[in-house]
Amino acid sequence: MYQKNISIDINESHPAYQWAKRQSDSVNAMGHIGTHIDCYTKVPEETKYRTSVHIIDCSQAMPTLEQIEGLDLADKSLVLYTSNLEQNGYGNPNYGAQSTVLDSGVLDAILACQPMFIVIDSYGIGTHGDEHIDFDKRCESHDCFVIENVSLTRAMLDHLIALTISFDATAASTGKRCDVIALSDTQY
């Protein structure tokens, strides 16, 4: 079994770090850069998990109801590979402009399948702003948490078996820095 850290860690020279420091609520903003888990209304019961994965290639389009219905996602991480980070890099205008928004009905279908986490290689599953937060809160009400800005590559899709997810539940921000380790059957 091979392991690879697929978290994005942002240093002080990165534009996203500089942006977060300039915000009026910089503590909260700092929690929402790089790889993080959103926790607006609650946090997961544990601070470390190992989950099997179900991967959907969303590089051409976000999933439809037909792709979700009937999936066995209970206690798994649903990994949404959008190719946004791989193609555009993190935190630049092209990254923020690529739409990785789930349809509201598709999100309901995902939540009905009871995944523990939705893991995405982009800024989130809802449009920037209120919908983004509302979608995250909907997930939390189903004990599912969204992990954003994970460094996925196309080469990983056929080999990713599981994820190890850990985070600091005591962090003051609603976005909590998260470490995501990919477990695979081959090295990439």
N, C-alpha and C positions, 0 to 999 in steps of 0.2 A: 504494500500500500504506500503510495506516494502522497506527500503533503506539500501544499503551496499556500502561502499567505496571499489572499486576493483582496486584502483591504487596501484602501488608499489612505495614506497618511500625508497630511498637508503640513509643509514647513512654513516658517515665517516669510519666506520670499515669494510664496505662491500668491497670485492675485486673489484667490478665494479667501485666503487667510487675511490679507490686507482689507478686503471688503468686510469680513466679519468683524474685525477690530474697529472699523469705522461706524458700526451700527450702534444705535442708542442702547440696545440691549445686547451688547457684545458677548456676554456670557452665553446667552441662548443661541445667538448666531454662530458662535464658535462650535457648538455642539452639532450644528447642521451642515458642517463642511466635511469633506472626506467621507469615508465609510462610517455610517451611523445607523442606529436603530431609533425610529421615532416612537416616543412614548408620551403622548399628550394626556391620556386619561388614566393609564396604568402602565405597569412594567411587567415583563414576564416573571413568573414565580421564581425561576432560577436565574443565575447569571452566566451559566455555561450549558450549552446544549450540543448534542451530536444528533443530526437528523439525516435520514436518507433524502434524496432529492427527486423531484420530477422537473424536467427541463422542457421549456417551450421556446422554440426559436421564433422570436418576434422581430427578427431583423428586417422582414418585409412588411409586416403589419402586426399590430397587437392582436391578442387572441380573440376569437369569436366564441359565442355561446356553444356552438357545436364542438369546438376544441376542448371545452371545459367540462361539459355535461358528462357524467359517468366516470370522471377521473377519481382514482383513489389517492387522495392527498392527505388523509388523516395523519396527523403528527409528522408530516413531512415539511420540507422547504420547497415551495414552488419557486423555481428559478426562471426568471424571465430574461432571456438573452436578447437585447435590443440592438446590440453592436454599437450603441451610442458612444460608450467610452472608448472602445477599441478603434472606432473610426475617427472620432472627433477630439479625443483627449478630454481631460477633466476640467470643468469649470470655465470654459471659454464660451463666447457667444454661440458658436455652432452647437455645443453641447446643450446649452439651455434652450436652443430653438428647436431641437429635434423632438417631435411629439412621441411620448411614450405613455400616453394617457389610456387607461382602461375605460371601456364603456361601463357605465354604472351597473347595468344588468349583468355584464360579465363579472364584475367584482362580486355581485351578489352570488353568482353561480360558484365562483371560487370559494367564497366564504362558506357556502353550503357544503363544500367538500372538506372543510375543517383542516386546512394547513396550519402549521405552527407559525411559519414565516413565509412572507413573499420577499424574495431577494431579487434585486434588479440592478443592472449595470447602467443606471441612469439616475436622474434627480428625483424620481418618484413615479407613482402610478396615477396621479391626478394632475390637473393643470396647476401651474404656479399659483400660489395664494390660497384662498379659502377652500377651493375644491381639494387641493392637495391635503390640507389638514383634515377636512371632513372625511376623505377616503381613509386616511390613517386612523381616525377615530372609529370609523365603521369597522375597520379590521380589528382594532383593539376590543371593541364590544363583542367580538367573536373569538377572543383570545388568540388572535393572529397579529403578528407585528411585521411592519415593513422595514426592510434593511435596504438602504440606498447606496449608490455609488460604489458598487463592487466591481473589481477588475476581472471581468469575464472575457474569454477569447473564444473564437469559433473552434479552435483546436481542442478546447476543453469539453465541448458538448457531448462527444461520444464516450468520454472517459470518466466524467465526474460521477462519483458514487454517493458521496455524503459531504456534509459540511459540519465543521465544528465552529460554533458561534459563541463568543464571549463578550461581555460588556460590563461597564461599571454602573450598576443600578443607582448609585448614590450621586451621580453627576447632576449638577443643578439644572442643566439644560433639558428641554423636551427632546432634543436630539442627543443621543448618548453614543460616544465613540464606541465603535464595535470592531472586533477582530474576527475575521472570517477566514477559516482555513479550509481549502478544498482538499478532499481526499479522493484519489483517483487510482485506477488500475494501471496507469502508465504515466511516465514523466513527460511533461510538456513545458 
